[in-house]
């Protein structure tokens, strides 16, 4: 995924969910990159907390 596409996606996520509900902070991304499975985790590009 190229930089322009990443920037556009990030901007759209903020428009849809609000800036408080979207993160690309390394600390947050690392905390969402793993679970209890035996498969290795993968760092996400963004974390989104949508509201209903």
Backbone as XML, in Angstrom:
<?xml version="1.0"?>
<chain id="A" units="angstrom">
  <residue number="1" name="UNK">
    <atom name="N" x="0.857" y="-1.170" z="0.000"/>
    <atom name="CA" x="0.000" y="0.000" z="0.000"/>
    <atom name="C" x="0.905" y="1.235" z="0.000"/>
  </residue>
  <residue number="2" name="UNK">
    <atom name="N" x="0.638" y="2.171" z="-0.883"/>
    <atom name="CA" x="1.508" y="3.337" z="-0.976"/>
    <atom name="C" x="1.140" y="4.408" z="0.053"/>
  </residue>
  <residue number="3" name="UNK">
    <atom name="N" x="2.035" y="5.369" z="0.208"/>
    <atom name="CA" x="1.865" y="6.417" z="1.227"/>
    <atom name="C" x="0.595" y="7.232" z="0.996"/>
  </residue>
  <residue number="4" name="UNK">
    <atom name="N" x="0.302" y="7.596" z="-0.262"/>
    <atom name="CA" x="-0.897" y="8.379" z="-0.558"/>
    <atom name="C" x="-2.151" y="7.629" z="-0.139"/>
  </residue>
  <residue number="5" name="UNK">
    <atom name="N" x="-2.193" y="6.344" z="-0.457"/>
    <atom name="CA" x="-3.356" y="5.537" z="-0.106"/>
    <atom name="C" x="-3.506" y="5.444" z="1.410"/>
  </residue>
  <residue number="6" name="UNK">
    <atom name="N" x="-2.389" y="5.245" z="2.126"/>
    <atom name="CA" x="-2.432" y="5.206" z="3.591"/>
    <atom name="C" x="-2.958" y="6.511" z="4.164"/>
  </residue>
  <residue number="7" name="UNK">
    <atom name="N" x="-2.487" y="7.637" z="3.638"/>
    <atom name="CA" x="-2.923" y="8.947" z="4.116"/>
    <atom name="C" x="-4.409" y="9.150" z="3.852"/>
  </residue>
  <residue number="8" name="UNK">
    <atom name="N" x="-4.856" y="8.753" z="2.683"/>
    <atom name="CA" x="-6.271" y="8.895" z="2.333"/>
    <atom name="C" x="-7.151" y="8.011" z="3.227"/>
  </residue>
  <residue number="9" name="UNK">
    <atom name="N" x="-6.733" y="6.792" z="3.461"/>
    <atom name="CA" x="-7.493" y="5.888" z="4.335"/>
    <atom name="C" x="-7.559" y="6.451" z="5.742"/>
  </residue>
  <residue number="10" name="UNK">
    <atom name="N" x="-6.422" y="6.915" z="6.251"/>
    <atom name="CA" x="-6.373" y="7.478" z="7.603"/>
    <atom name="C" x="-7.304" y="8.689" z="7.719"/>
  </residue>
  <residue number="11" name="UNK">
    <atom name="N" x="-7.270" y="9.572" z="6.747"/>
    <atom name="CA" x="-8.143" y="10.753" z="6.749"/>
    <atom name="C" x="-9.616" y="10.355" z="6.732"/>
  </residue>
  <residue number="12" name="UNK">
    <atom name="N" x="-9.955" y="9.372" z="5.918"/>
    <atom name="CA" x="-11.348" y="8.920" z="5.850"/>
    <atom name="C" x="-11.791" y="8.255" z="7.149"/>
  </residue>
  <residue number="13" name="UNK">
    <atom name="N" x="-10.912" y="7.481" z="7.773"/>
    <atom name="CA" x="-11.261" y="6.870" z="9.059"/>
    <atom name="C" x="-11.548" y="7.946" z="10.109"/>
  </residue>
  <residue number="14" name="UNK">
    <atom name="N" x="-10.748" y="9.003" z="10.118"/>
    <atom name="CA" x="-10.969" y="10.102" z="11.064"/>
    <atom name="C" x="-12.294" y="10.799" z="10.775"/>
  </residue>
  <residue number="15" name="UNK">
    <atom name="N" x="-12.609" y="11.022" z="9.492"/>
    <atom name="CA" x="-13.886" y="11.653" z="9.126"/>
    <atom name="C" x="-15.070" y="10.802" z="9.584"/>
  </residue>
  <residue number="16" name="UNK">
    <atom name="N" x="-14.955" y="9.498" z="9.430"/>
    <atom name="CA" x="-16.059" y="8.592" z="9.751"/>
    <atom name="C" x="-16.178" y="8.339" z="11.247"/>
  </residue>
  <residue number="17" name="UNK">
    <atom name="N" x="-15.062" y="8.066" z="11.915"/>
    <atom name="CA" x="-15.084" y="7.624" z="13.317"/>
    <atom name="C" x="-14.685" y="8.703" z="14.318"/>
  </residue>
  <residue number="18" name="UNK">
    <atom name="N" x="-14.067" y="9.782" z="13.853"/>
    <atom name="CA" x="-13.586" y="10.826" z="14.750"/>
    <atom name="C" x="-12.136" y="10.581" z="15.141"/>
  </residue>
  <residue number="19" name="UNK">
    <atom name="N" x="-11.395" y="11.666" z="15.337"/>
    <atom name="CA" x="-9.956" y="11.571" z="15.620"/>
    <atom name="C" x="-9.654" y="10.809" z="16.907"/>
  </residue>
  <residue number="20" name="UNK">
    <atom name="N" x="-10.546" y="10.885" z="17.893"/>
    <atom name="CA" x="-10.312" y="10.177" z="19.158"/>
    <atom name="C" x="-10.448" y="8.665" z="19.009"/>
  </residue>
  <residue number="21" name="UNK">
    <atom name="N" x="-11.054" y="8.218" z="17.915"/>
    <atom name="CA" x="-11.348" y="6.799" z="17.728"/>
    <atom name="C" x="-10.461" y="6.106" z="16.698"/>
  </residue>
  <residue number="22" name="UNK">
    <atom name="N" x="-9.394" y="6.778" z="16.272"/>
    <atom name="CA" x="-8.458" y="6.206" z="15.302"/>
    <atom name="C" x="-7.049" y="6.455" z="15.814"/>
  </residue>
  <residue number="23" name="UNK">
    <atom name="N" x="-6.198" y="5.436" z="15.744"/>
    <atom name="CA" x="-4.826" y="5.610" z="16.218"/>
    <atom name="C" x="-3.836" y="4.940" z="15.284"/>
  </residue>
  <residue number="24" name="UNK">
    <atom name="N" x="-2.681" y="5.587" z="15.145"/>
    <atom name="CA" x="-1.547" y="4.962" z="14.468"/>
    <atom name="C" x="-0.310" y="5.058" z="15.363"/>
  </residue>
  <residue number="25" name="UNK">
    <atom name="N" x="-0.559" y="5.218" z="16.662"/>
    <atom name="CA" x="0.503" y="5.257" z="17.666"/>
    <atom name="C" x="1.165" y="3.884" z="17.767"/>
  </residue>
  <residue number="26" name="UNK">
    <atom name="N" x="2.481" y="3.860" z="17.741"/>
    <atom name="CA" x="3.220" y="2.596" z="17.812"/>
    <atom name="C" x="2.850" y="1.803" z="19.059"/>
  </residue>
  <residue number="27" name="UNK">
    <atom name="N" x="2.701" y="2.479" z="20.174"/>
    <atom name="CA" x="2.345" y="1.806" z="21.429"/>
    <atom name="C" x="0.985" y="1.106" z="21.305"/>
  </residue>
  <residue number="28" name="UNK">
    <atom name="N" x="0.018" y="1.788" z="20.749"/>
    <atom name="CA" x="-1.323" y="1.213" z="20.563"/>
    <atom name="C" x="-1.270" y="0.074" z="19.543"/>
  </residue>
  <residue number="29" name="UNK">
    <atom name="N" x="-0.593" y="0.297" z="18.428"/>
    <atom name="CA" x="-0.505" y="-0.738" z="17.391"/>
    <atom name="C" x="0.124" y="-2.011" z="17.933"/>
  </residue>
  <residue number="30" name="UNK">
    <atom name="N" x="1.177" y="-1.877" z="18.735"/>
    <atom name="CA" x="1.821" y="-3.059" z="19.319"/>
    <atom name="C" x="0.874" y="-3.806" z="20.247"/>
  </residue>
  <residue number="31" name="UNK">
    <atom name="N" x="0.065" y="-3.072" z="21.014"/>
    <atom name="CA" x="-0.841" y="-3.741" z="21.948"/>
    <atom name="C" x="-1.966" y="-4.486" z="21.221"/>
  </residue>
  <residue number="32" name="UNK">
    <atom name="N" x="-2.280" y="-4.096" z="19.984"/>
    <atom name="CA" x="-3.314" y="-4.771" z="19.200"/>
    <atom name="C" x="-2.729" y="-5.755" z="18.187"/>
  </residue>
  <residue number="33" name="UNK">
    <atom name="N" x="-1.432" y="-6.010" z="18.255"/>
    <atom name="CA" x="-0.798" y="-6.877" z="17.262"/>
    <atom name="C" x="-0.733" y="-8.337" z="17.681"/>
  </residue>
  <residue number="34" name="UNK">
    <atom name="N" x="-1.226" y="-8.654" z="18.852"/>
    <atom name="CA" x="-1.143" y="-10.045" z="19.308"/>
    <atom name="C" x="-2.407" y="-10.454" z="20.060"/>
  </residue>
  <residue number="35" name="UNK">
    <atom name="N" x="-2.587" y="-11.757" z="20.141"/>
    <atom name="CA" x="-3.701" y="-12.313" z="20.904"/>
    <atom name="C" x="-3.225" y="-13.611" z="21.551"/>
  </residue>
  <residue number="36" name="UNK">
    <atom name="N" x="-4.144" y="-14.456" z="21.963"/>
    <atom name="CA" x="-3.774" y="-15.677" z="22.674"/>
    <atom name="C" x="-3.478" y="-16.861" z="21.754"/>
  </residue>
  <residue number="37" name="UNK">
    <atom name="N" x="-3.533" y="-16.651" z="20.446"/>
    <atom name="CA" x="-3.251" y="-17.761" z="19.536"/>
    <atom name="C" x="-1.748" y="-18.033" z="19.471"/>
  </residue>
  <residue number="38" name="UNK">
    <atom name="N" x="-1.397" y="-19.153" z="18.869"/>
    <atom name="CA" x="0.007" y="-19.518" z="18.749"/>
    <atom name="C" x="0.652" y="-18.925" z="17.496"/>
  </residue>
  <residue number="39" name="UNK">
    <atom name="N" x="-0.124" y="-18.229" z="16.671"/>
    <atom name="CA" x="0.420" y="-17.583" z="15.482"/>
    <atom name="C" x="1.111" y="-16.280" z="15.869"/>
  </residue>
  <residue number="40" name="UNK">
    <atom name="N" x="2.201" y="-15.945" z="15.185"/>
    <atom name="CA" x="2.881" y="-14.681" z="15.501"/>
    <atom name="C" x="1.996" y="-13.490" z="15.145"/>
  </residue>
  <residue number="41" name="UNK">
    <atom name="N" x="2.099" y="-12.451" z="15.928"/>
    <atom name="CA" x="1.300" y="-11.259" z="15.681"/>
    <atom name="C" x="1.828" y="-10.456" z="14.507"/>
  </residue>
  <residue number="42" name="UNK">
    <atom name="N" x="0.985" y="-9.581" z="14.005"/>
    <atom name="CA" x="1.370" y="-8.698" z="12.911"/>
    <atom name="C" x="0.915" y="-7.291" z="13.271"/>
  </residue>
  <residue number="43" name="UNK">
    <atom name="N" x="1.791" y="-6.324" z="13.114"/>
    <atom name="CA" x="1.487" y="-4.946" z="13.459"/>
    <atom name="C" x="0.440" y="-4.390" z="12.495"/>
  </residue>
  <residue number="44" name="UNK">
    <atom name="N" x="-0.692" y="-3.912" z="13.007"/>
    <atom name="CA" x="-1.700" y="-3.324" z="12.128"/>
    <atom name="C" x="-1.252" y="-1.950" z="11.638"/>
  </residue>
  <residue number="45" name="UNK">
    <atom name="N" x="-1.895" y="-1.447" z="10.604"/>
    <atom name="CA" x="-1.585" y="-0.112" z="10.100"/>
    <atom name="C" x="-2.266" y="0.931" z="10.977"/>
  </residue>
  <residue number="46" name="UNK">
    <atom name="N" x="-3.517" y="0.675" z="11.348"/>
    <atom name="CA" x="-4.293" y="1.565" z="12.215"/>
    <atom name="C" x="-5.107" y="0.719" z="13.176"/>
  </residue>
  <residue number="47" name="UNK">
    <atom name="N" x="-5.530" y="1.343" z="14.268"/>
    <atom name="CA" x="-6.504" y="0.748" z="15.177"/>
    <atom name="C" x="-7.689" y="1.702" z="15.203"/>
  </residue>
  <residue number="48" name="UNK">
    <atom name="N" x="-8.893" y="1.141" z="15.062"/>
    <atom name="CA" x="-10.111" y="1.951" z="15.021"/>
    <atom name="C" x="-11.074" y="1.436" z="16.069"/>
  </residue>
  <residue number="49" name="UNK">
    <atom name="N" x="-11.638" y="2.367" z="16.853"/>
    <atom name="CA" x="-12.656" y="2.042" z="17.845"/>
    <atom name="C" x="-13.951" y="2.723" z="17.415"/>
  </residue>
  <residue number="50" name="UNK">
    <atom name="N" x="-14.739" y="2.077" z="16.540"/>
    <atom name="CA" x="-15.977" y="2.707" z="16.071"/>
    <atom name="C" x="-17.045" y="2.721" z="17.159"/>
  </residue>
  <residue number="51" name="UNK">
    <atom name="N" x="-17.916" y="3.665" z="17.066"/>
    <atom name="CA" x="-19.066" y="3.751" z="17.975"/>
    <atom name="C" x="-20.286" y="3.260" z="17.212"/>
  </residue>
  <residue number="52" name="UNK">
    <atom name="N" x="-21.268" y="2.730" z="17.945"/>
    <atom name="CA" x="-22.478" y="2.262" z="17.270"/>
    <atom name="C" x="-23.498" y="3.359" z="17.176"/>
  </residue>
</chain>
